[in-house]
């Protein structure tokens, strides 16, 4: 039974995948563009940022099973409506902006919470940077003293001879001795070249200090950067700006600054950020149809939108078929455990199916406030005329069926399953 169950799960998954792939592969670029607009519009309606003409949203219960099912099926149904782009494009820009502002939490939240926290983190990171930078500068301050000590040690090694008394054939040996003493002079260095000697000492100390600074920065910040920067230059550094934007979830290169008033933050960061999101998202949603064709820059977005539009329809259909199958299967296994005759088993299974259909049938066949609305009737007529009566009727039955099925499913979720959320935030669903 376990093997059969696993095989059934796998088969069901791949059948649904193939159905969705078939729909996506056979959709035109125009349909994919429309799907992207409709999926976005459905999200805006879910969040109460938009309404639909032909449905009284003041009277409709947005939490009802029928409404949620209708909104899940809405993108697929609306695809069969003529000039869907023309009916949605006018509101897209404002809806994009509203959604962006809603997801950001508004100006006050961004100013006092999100940006303030990220700004505090930047200032804290500068403290670590400054400590490393000060250690680096302190090492450089020691260069003159180290040069004097190294030069004194070099002269002591020469004994009574002065650097200008070293014969030419001994220059290479003296250079090697100086190198072995820890001063990285070049091989062609001459004993009288004090400037070159001092430069080698300084270079060694500088390189060592910079290496220690880089190790510290990579450990604390994850990347190396120039030492000894003032705070304003540190904040303006490309890597710091990039990390700061990443922390904020910002994908646009808007210069970030510290110690801004709320008005300055609004004018210099918040509004430019909203404007950039609005331009990018609107351009994507209203992109020319060829951009959604194979090889176009929005081909993947279009394919995903078509799948999102039809996933609920496919999933609901398979769920209902699976539920009926499990009712019959459970009845069959129960009678088998009781060692009933095969005729009795068939009778019990038929009875279970009749009772189930008897309960759900009247509910499923009865229209409700959603399926009686002017908007739904128009959408249903479009689906029926372009995709057939079977699909239109199936969508209606799925919506009306949820009135009877949802209370049972919700009872199981909140009862035996102890409120399992399946990773869904109900407030955003």
N, C-alpha and C positions, 0 to 999 in steps of 0.2 A: 504493500500500500504506500509506503514511503517513497519507493522508487517511482511508482505510478504518479504520485502527487508531485514529485520533483519534475518529472517529465512533462506533466500537465502545466505546471507553472512556467517552465522554460518555453514550451510550445505556445502558451498564451502570450507570453512576452514577445516572442519573435513574430507571431501572427500580427499583433498590434503594431509592432515596429514596421513590419512590411506594409501594413495598411497606410501608416503615416508616411512612409517613404514613397508609396505609390501616389498618395495625394500630393506630396511635395514635388515629386518628379513631374507630375502632369499639370501642375499649376503654372499659369503664365506669369511673366514678370509683373504684369499689371495687377494680378491677383495677389502676388506676394507683397507688392507695395501697399495695396489696400489692406492686406492682413496686418501689416506693421502698424498702420494707422488705427485699425479697429482694435487691435490688442491694447495699444496705448490708450485709446478712448475708453475701453472697458475698465482699465485700471483707474482712470480718472473718475469714472462713474462710481466704482467701488469705494473710492475715497471721498465721495460726495463733493468732488471738485467740479462735477459736470452732471447734467441731466440729459434726458432724451425727449425730443418732441413726440407727443403721442402717448405719453405715459405720465400719470399724475404722481409725481414723486412725493408730494405732500401726503398722499393717502397710502402709498405703497410702503409695506414693511420691508426695509432693506435687509433685515435679518431672517426673513422667511425662507424656507427651503426652495420655494418656487422662484423667488427673485434671484437667489444665489445661483440656482441651476440655469435660469434664463441668462444671467450675466456670463456664466461660464460658456454658454452656447452662443451668446450674442455675436462674437466675431465671425463664427462660421456662418450664422444665418445672414448677417449683414453683407457678407461677401457676394451674395446673389442679388443685392440691390444695385440698381443703376446709379452711376455717378456718385459712388460712395465717397470718393476723394473730395468732390466739390461740396459735399454736405458736411465735411469734417475739417477741411483745411483752414477755414476761417478762424476756428477756435484753437487750432493746434498750438500756435505760438504762446497764447496766454495759458493754455493748459500745461505746456511744458514748463513755463516759468512758475506756475502755481505748484506743480509737483516738485520742482527743484527746491522751492522755498519751503515746502512742507517737509521734504526729506532733510533739509538743513536745520529745521526747527525754528526758523525765523531769526530776525536780526538780534533780538535780545538774548536768545539762547546762544547764538553764535558768538556774540560779543562777550557775554559774561561767563560763559561756561567753556565752550569748545576752544575759541581763540585764546582766551585768557589762560587756559590750562596748557595749550601748546606753547604759548609765549613764555610761560613760567619754565617749561621744560627746556626751551632754547636758552634762557638765561642761566639755568642750572648747568647746562652742557658747557656754557662759556666758562664757568668757574673751573671745570676740569681742564678745559683747553688752556685757560690762563695759567693754571698751575704747571702744566707741561711746558707752556711757552716761557714761563719765568725760569724754569729749570734749564731750558735751552739757552736763554739769554745769559743766565748765570755762568754756564759753561763757556760761553763766548767771552765773558768778562775776564776769564782766567787766561786767555790766550797770551797777552803780553808777558805775564809771569812765567807761563810754561815755555815761551820762546826764550826767555832769559835763562831759565834753568837748563833747557836743552842745549843752548849755545855754550853755556859754561861747562856742561858735561862733555861736549864735543871738543872744546879747547883743552880740557884736562886730559882727554884721551890722546891729543897730539903731543903732550909733554912740553918740552922746551921749544918745539918748532911752532912758528906762526903759520896760519893758513897759506900765506903767500910764499912760504918756503918749501911747500910740498912739491917735489918734482912731478913733472907731467905724467911719468909712467906709473906714479902711485895714486893718481886721481881716482881711477876706477876702484882701487882697493879701499880708499878712504870713503868713497860713496857707499860701498857695500857695508863698511863698518857703521856708517851713520844710519843706513837703512836697518841694519841688525839691531841698532840701539833704539829703534822705534820711530825714527823720523823718515817719512816716505819721500825722500828726495828722488828725482829722476836719476837714471843710470848715468847720464852725461853731466851730472851736476859737478861743479867745480868747487874746491875747498874754500875759495875766496868769495863765493856767491852767498853772502849773508841774507840778502833779500829772498833768494830762492829757498834757503834753509828756513827762514821765518814763515814763508808762505806754506811750506810743507807741514810745519808744526800746526799752523792755523788750520790748514785743510784737514789734518787728521782730527783735531779737536772738533771742528765744525761738523765733519761727516759723522763722527761718533755721537755728538749731541743731537744731530738731526735724526740719526737712526733710532736713538732712544726716544725722541719725541714722536717719531712715526709709529713706533711700536705701541707707545702709550695711546696715541690717537686711534689706531686701529682697534686696540682693546676697548677703549671707552666709547668711540664714535662709530667704528666700523670702516673708517677710511682715513687716508692721510691728507693733510692740507698744509698750507703755508703757516709757519709759526709767526708769532709777534704781531698778530693783527689786532687792531683796535676793535671794540665791540661792534660798532656800526659796520666795519669791513667784514668782520666775522659773520654777522647776520646776512650780509649781502653776498657771501660766498656761494657759488653755484651749488655745491654739495649740501650746504646747510639749507639753502632755499628749497632744494629738491626734497630733502628729508622732511622739512617742515610741511611742504605741500602734501607729501605722502601721508604724514600724520593727520592732516586735515581732510584727506580724501579728495584733494584738489588735483585735477589733471591738466589745468591750464596754467601757463606761466605768468601768473600775476605776481608782481613783486610784493613780498611780505615784509612788514616792518613792525617794530615794537613801540610800546608806549604811545599808542594812538588813542585819541578820544573816541567815543562812540560815533560821533559824526564823521571823524576822519576814517574810522574803520568802515563805516557804511559807504562813503564816497570813494575810497581808494581800494577797498578789497571786496566788500560784500556785494555791492551793485555790479562792479566789473565781473565778478565771479558769476553772478546770476545771468548777466548779459551773455557771457561766454557760453554757459550751459545752454541757454535759450537758443543761441545761434547754431551751435553744434547739433543739438538734438532736433531742432526744427529742420535744419538742412538735411539731416539723415532721414527724417520721416517724410519730408516733401521732396526727396531726391528724384531726379528723372527716372522714368520707368526702365530705360536701358541699364541703369546702375544695379537693378535687381535681376538682370539676366545672367546666365552662366558666364563667369569670368568678371562680372561687374563688381564694383567695390562693396556693394551691399547684398551680394548674392547670399552670403551666410545669414545675414539679418532677415532677409526675405524667407529663406527656408525655415528658419527658427520660428518666425511669425506664423507661417502656415501651420506648422506642427502645433504651436501653442493654440491656434484657433480651433484645431480639430481634435486635440488630445481629449478634452472633456467628453465630446460626443462618442469617441471610440471607447474611452475608459468606462463611461456610464453604461454603454451597451454591453460590454463584456462583464461588467459587475453584475448587472441584472441577470444575464444568462448564467453566470457563475453561481449566483444566489439560488436560482431555480434548480440548477444541477445539484447543488449541495443539499437542498431540501429533499430532493428525490433520493440522493445517495444516502443521506443520514437515515431516512425512513427505511430504505432497503437494508442497510446494515443493522438497524435496530431489530427489524423483524427476523433477520438472519440469525442474530445472537439468540433470539427467542425460539429458534428452530421452527419457525412457521413454514407452512407449505408455500410453494412458489406462487400458487394462485392468491394466497393471502398476502404474500409480499407485494405482488402487483397491485392488489386492491388497496393496501395501505399507502403505497407510493402514489397511486392515482388520487386517493382521498386527500393526501397531504398537498398534492398539486392543486386539487380543486379548492381546498380551504384557502390556500395561499392566494390563488387567483380570485377567489370569491371575496377575500378581504381587500386586495389591492385593486381589483378590477374596477369597481364603482368609483373609487378615489381617482384612479388613473384616467378614467373616461370623462370625469366631470371637470369642466372648465373652471378657472379661478380668475382672480383679479388681474393676473399677469397675462394669461392667454386670452382674456377678453378685451385687453387694452387695444386701442387703435394702432399703436406702434407694432404690437405683436402680430396683429392681423395682417398688417401691411408686409412685415418681414416674412410671415408664413406664406403669403400669396406669392412673394418673389421667389422663395425657395421652391414652392410647388411648381411654378411655371418654368423654372430653369433647371431644377435638379430632380423634379418628380414628386408626386404625392406621397410616396413611401417615405422619403427622407423628411418631408415636412411633417407628416403625421408622427413619425418616430420622434422627432424633436419635441412636439407637443406632448406626447405621452411621457417622455422622459421628465419633462418639467412637472407635469401633474402627478406623476408617480412619486416624486420626492416628498409630497405632503404626507403620504402614508409611510414611506420608508424611513425618512429622516428621524422622526421621533424614536423609532425602534433602534436605529443605529446610534443615535445620541444617547439613548438609555444604556446601551451596551458600553459605549465609550465612558460615560460618567459613572456607571455602576461597576460591572465586573472588571473593566479595564482601568478603573480608578482614575478617571480624568486624563488618560493618555492623550497628549496633544499631537502626536506624530510630527513634531517639529514645526507646527503651524501656530503663528500668533493670531489668536481669534480676533483681536482688535484690528488687525490689518487684513483679514481674510475677506 
